[in-house]
Amino acid sequence: MSEAQGRQAEQFAYWNGPGGAHWVAQQDRTDRAMTEIADLALARARVRPGEVVIDVGCGCGATTIGLAQSVGPTGRVIALDVSAPMLGRAQERLAAAGMVEFVLADAAVHAFPEAVADLLFSRFGVMFFGDPTAAFANLRRALKPGARAVFACWREPAQNPWMMVPLTAAYEHVPRLPKLGPEDPGPFSFADAERVRRILTGAGFAEPELEAVDLAMDLAGGEGLESAVAYVLEIGATSRALEEQPAEIRTAAAESIRRALTPYAKGASVWLPAAIWIVRATAP
């Protein structure tokens, strides 16, 4: 097994194990926290009725719903994810949407029909490829000439306090997560704009455009500080750092996270800054 294959196998195990289960359990909260991001990415994609769209890393289906509404009954959405639990939740939510095809597969190697899609779309689903250039080359072959690619990805960790503030608080009690190298898959693996350009042009796309967007995320979902603490304990990097820790460690970490989030609380919301790229490219 190559190093890239090993990294991909780790991602598959996580998203079909505890990661996928946590995201399904927190699907409603996550959808609310990321509504603005999904809306921005969908607006930039300019989806038209009758188009065929590939939704990479569709997860629990939040963006698939928007894409299906945009393509309408004459279009089609190919919603693809490696996580069986998350894809199952998406299927439940879109059971009546006849224009959606659900595919449990790795987009990096899945045998898509050639030149079938007008748009490649993703909200945070493309940063986990073991070999991203090869993965995007595989996806490009599924696109028609002139088709668009539009996806959202996170910028630098320091620009994303929504993740780093609770994670740093948790590190007061547990070891740090393994440091990822610049080529390793992970939530911030596309933070470097030049790396994104190198990957996409290496995969055969035209020079991409990267739009920096700054926004805020309500970790509480309008349900108060305690809800925000519970949320970060169940999902994302903080959850991974605290996996399999004893109850007393988790309790102490929760108290530190509560103190760290308190300055961001405004009424029933807990707003923290977030920073993303919206990337747009064209298949020749």
VMD Tcl script that draws the C-alpha trace (Angstrom):
set ca {
  {0.00 0.00 0.00}
  {1.37 3.41 -0.97}
  {1.54 6.32 1.47}
  {-1.33 8.04 -0.34}
  {-3.42 4.87 -0.17}
  {-2.66 4.57 3.53}
  {-3.87 8.13 4.16}
  {-7.01 7.41 2.17}
  {-7.68 4.22 4.16}
  {-7.46 6.19 7.41}
  {-10.02 8.69 6.12}
  {-12.35 5.88 5.03}
  {-12.16 4.24 8.47}
  {-12.84 7.51 10.28}
  {-15.83 8.58 8.19}
  {-17.40 5.11 8.40}
  {-16.71 4.91 12.14}
  {-16.91 7.53 14.88}
  {-16.58 10.50 12.54}
  {-19.55 9.58 10.42}
  {-21.67 8.74 13.45}
  {-20.92 12.09 15.09}
  {-21.76 14.05 11.94}
  {-25.06 12.23 11.48}
  {-26.00 12.90 15.10}
  {-25.13 16.59 14.72}
  {-26.49 17.02 11.19}
  {-29.11 19.64 12.01}
  {-26.72 21.76 14.07}
  {-23.98 21.54 11.45}
  {-26.37 22.52 8.68}
  {-27.39 25.62 10.63}
  {-23.79 26.56 11.44}
  {-22.76 26.27 7.80}
  {-25.85 27.69 6.10}
  {-24.10 30.89 5.02}
  {-21.17 28.94 3.57}
  {-23.45 26.58 1.65}
  {-25.49 29.50 0.30}
  {-22.36 31.37 -0.83}
  {-20.89 28.34 -2.60}
  {-24.20 27.53 -4.30}
  {-24.56 31.14 -5.44}
  {-21.06 31.10 -6.95}
  {-21.83 27.83 -8.73}
  {-24.72 29.41 -10.66}
  {-26.50 26.10 -11.11}
  {-29.00 26.07 -13.96}
  {-32.11 23.95 -14.55}
  {-31.38 20.76 -16.45}
  {-27.69 20.57 -15.49}
  {-25.89 17.47 -14.25}
  {-23.95 18.12 -11.03}
  {-21.50 15.97 -9.07}
  {-21.68 16.77 -5.34}
  {-18.38 15.49 -3.90}
  {-18.42 14.65 -0.21}
  {-22.14 15.31 -0.03}
  {-22.23 14.20 3.61}
  {-25.72 14.33 5.10}
  {-27.12 16.06 2.03}
  {-27.40 19.75 2.92}
  {-25.85 20.96 -0.34}
  {-27.44 18.14 -2.32}
  {-30.84 19.57 -1.40}
  {-29.87 22.99 -2.77}
  {-28.38 21.52 -5.92}
  {-31.45 19.35 -6.57}
  {-33.72 22.37 -6.22}
  {-31.59 24.29 -8.71}
  {-31.31 21.62 -11.43}
  {-35.00 20.79 -11.16}
  {-36.77 17.74 -12.53}
  {-34.91 17.88 -15.86}
  {-31.48 17.82 -14.22}
  {-29.54 15.31 -12.16}
  {-27.33 15.37 -9.06}
  {-24.77 12.64 -8.45}
  {-24.29 12.79 -4.67}
  {-21.17 10.93 -3.64}
  {-19.54 10.22 -0.27}
  {-17.28 7.59 1.34}
  {-19.30 7.60 4.58}
  {-22.14 5.07 4.59}
  {-23.77 6.60 7.70}
  {-23.75 10.10 6.25}
  {-24.87 9.03 2.80}
  {-27.70 7.06 4.40}
  {-28.88 10.22 6.16}
  {-28.75 12.13 2.87}
  {-30.87 9.44 1.21}
  {-33.45 9.73 4.00}
  {-33.68 13.49 3.50}
  {-33.97 13.26 -0.29}
  {-36.03 10.09 -0.61}
  {-38.56 11.79 -2.88}
  {-35.99 13.55 -5.09}
  {-35.95 11.45 -8.21}
  {-33.22 13.54 -9.84}
  {-30.62 12.53 -7.21}
  {-28.36 9.50 -7.61}
  {-26.51 8.45 -4.44}
  {-23.11 6.80 -4.76}
  {-21.15 5.26 -1.88}
  {-17.63 5.58 -3.25}
  {-14.31 7.38 -3.15}
  {-14.46 10.22 -5.68}
  {-10.70 9.91 -6.16}
  {-11.02 6.58 -7.96}
  {-14.72 6.12 -8.75}
  {-15.36 5.24 -12.39}
  {-17.64 8.10 -13.41}
  {-19.08 8.13 -16.93}
  {-16.89 10.37 -19.08}
  {-17.97 13.91 -19.93}
  {-21.31 13.62 -18.14}
  {-21.43 16.60 -15.76}
  {-21.79 20.36 -16.16}
  {-20.61 21.16 -12.64}
  {-18.33 19.67 -10.00}
  {-19.38 21.00 -6.59}
  {-18.23 20.47 -3.01}
  {-18.57 22.07 0.39}
  {-15.55 20.86 2.39}
  {-15.44 17.47 0.66}
  {-12.22 17.68 -1.38}
  {-9.53 18.28 1.27}
  {-9.22 14.63 2.29}
  {-7.85 13.04 -0.88}
  {-4.62 11.07 -0.38}
  {-3.44 12.12 -3.85}
  {-5.50 15.22 -4.68}
  {-4.02 15.82 -8.14}
  {-4.93 12.30 -9.25}
  {-8.35 12.65 -7.63}
  {-9.15 15.89 -9.45}
  {-7.88 14.40 -12.71}
  {-10.35 11.55 -12.22}
  {-13.15 14.02 -11.52}
  {-12.22 16.20 -14.51}
  {-12.77 13.26 -16.85}
  {-16.38 13.19 -15.68}
  {-16.89 16.82 -16.73}
  {-18.00 18.10 -20.10}
  {-15.66 20.48 -21.95}
  {-16.12 23.93 -20.43}
  {-17.76 22.58 -17.27}
  {-17.25 24.39 -13.95}
  {-15.70 23.27 -10.69}
  {-16.75 25.19 -7.56}
  {-15.85 24.23 -4.01}
  {-15.41 25.69 -0.53}
  {-12.39 24.85 1.63}
  {-10.94 26.24 4.85}
  {-8.12 28.77 4.95}
  {-5.34 28.81 7.58}
  {-6.11 27.39 11.06}
  {-5.18 30.72 12.68}
  {-7.94 32.37 10.63}
  {-10.52 29.87 11.90}
  {-11.04 30.45 15.63}
  {-14.34 28.53 15.44}
  {-12.17 25.38 15.41}
  {-8.95 26.49 17.07}
  {-10.37 28.20 20.19}
  {-12.09 25.09 21.60}
  {-9.29 22.81 20.38}
  {-6.62 24.90 22.11}
  {-8.67 24.79 25.31}
  {-8.90 20.99 25.06}
  {-5.11 20.79 24.68}
  {-4.82 21.95 28.29}
  {-5.83 18.39 29.20}
  {-4.89 16.06 26.33}
  {-1.97 15.59 23.92}
  {-2.06 17.51 20.68}
  {-3.31 15.74 17.58}
  {-0.54 14.56 15.23}
  {0.85 17.46 13.21}
  {-0.11 17.12 9.56}
  {2.42 17.70 6.81}
  {1.74 20.15 3.96}
  {0.66 17.31 1.65}
  {-1.42 15.36 4.19}
  {-5.21 15.22 3.87}
  {-7.14 17.13 6.50}
  {-9.52 20.06 7.00}
  {-6.81 22.67 6.29}
  {-4.94 20.85 3.53}
  {-6.20 23.34 0.92}
  {-5.41 26.44 2.97}
  {-2.38 27.27 0.79}
  {-3.67 29.01 -2.34}
  {-0.60 28.08 -4.37}
  {-1.04 24.41 -3.49}
  {-4.67 24.56 -4.65}
  {-3.58 26.12 -7.94}
  {-0.87 23.49 -8.39}
  {-3.28 20.64 -7.73}
  {-5.99 21.87 -10.08}
  {-3.73 22.84 -12.97}
  {-1.83 19.58 -12.51}
  {-5.16 17.75 -12.85}
  {-5.87 19.51 -16.14}
  {-8.09 22.40 -15.06}
  {-7.58 25.97 -16.19}
  {-5.98 28.39 -13.71}
  {-8.46 28.61 -10.81}
  {-9.81 31.70 -9.07}
  {-9.71 31.75 -5.26}
  {-12.03 34.11 -3.41}
  {-11.24 34.74 0.26}
  {-14.40 34.96 2.36}
  {-14.50 35.93 6.05}
  {-17.59 35.13 8.06}
  {-18.77 33.94 11.48}
  {-20.23 30.67 12.72}
  {-22.67 30.25 15.59}
  {-21.46 27.14 17.42}
  {-24.50 27.30 19.69}
  {-27.05 27.22 16.90}
  {-29.07 29.78 18.83}
  {-29.36 27.45 21.82}
  {-26.89 28.95 24.29}
  {-23.33 28.49 25.54}
  {-23.85 24.98 26.93}
  {-25.10 23.85 23.55}
  {-21.93 25.21 21.91}
  {-19.75 23.30 24.38}
  {-21.67 20.08 23.76}
  {-21.39 20.56 20.01}
  {-17.61 20.92 19.87}
  {-17.24 17.91 22.18}
  {-19.06 15.81 19.60}
  {-17.77 17.00 16.23}
  {-14.59 18.16 14.53}
  {-11.01 18.37 15.74}
  {-11.86 18.90 19.42}
  {-13.95 15.75 19.39}
  {-11.07 13.78 17.83}
  {-8.60 15.10 20.41}
  {-10.88 13.91 23.23}
  {-11.78 10.50 21.77}
  {-11.50 7.65 24.27}
  {-10.50 9.98 27.09}
  {-11.89 9.14 30.55}
  {-14.89 11.03 31.89}
  {-12.85 13.18 34.28}
  {-10.61 14.43 31.46}
  {-13.59 15.21 29.25}
  {-15.28 17.06 32.11}
  {-12.17 19.15 32.79}
  {-11.76 19.85 29.05}
  {-15.41 20.90 28.81}
  {-14.87 23.46 31.58}
  {-11.83 24.90 29.78}
  {-13.79 25.04 26.52}
  {-16.66 26.77 28.29}
  {-14.31 29.48 29.60}
  {-12.72 29.89 26.16}
  {-16.07 30.29 24.39}
  {-17.69 32.60 26.95}
  {-16.22 35.84 25.47}
  {-17.86 34.98 22.13}
  {-21.34 34.42 23.58}
  {-23.99 36.94 22.55}
  {-27.40 36.06 23.86}
  {-28.22 32.51 22.80}
  {-25.50 32.44 20.11}
  {-21.74 31.86 20.25}
  {-20.20 33.52 17.19}
  {-16.61 32.77 16.19}
  {-14.72 33.93 13.09}
  {-14.24 31.56 10.16}
  {-12.32 31.93 6.91}
  {-12.76 30.01 3.67}
  {-11.74 29.94 0.06}
  {-14.38 29.61 -2.62}
  {-12.51 28.10 -5.52}
  {-13.71 28.25 -9.12}
  {-12.10 26.54 -12.09}
  {-13.02 25.38 -15.57}
  {-12.42 22.10 -17.36}
  {-10.94 22.67 -20.84}
}
mol new
graphics top color blue
foreach p $ca { graphics top sphere $p radius 0.5 }
foreach p [lrange $ca 0 end-1] q [lrange $ca 1 end] { graphics top cylinder $p $q radius 0.2 }
display resetview
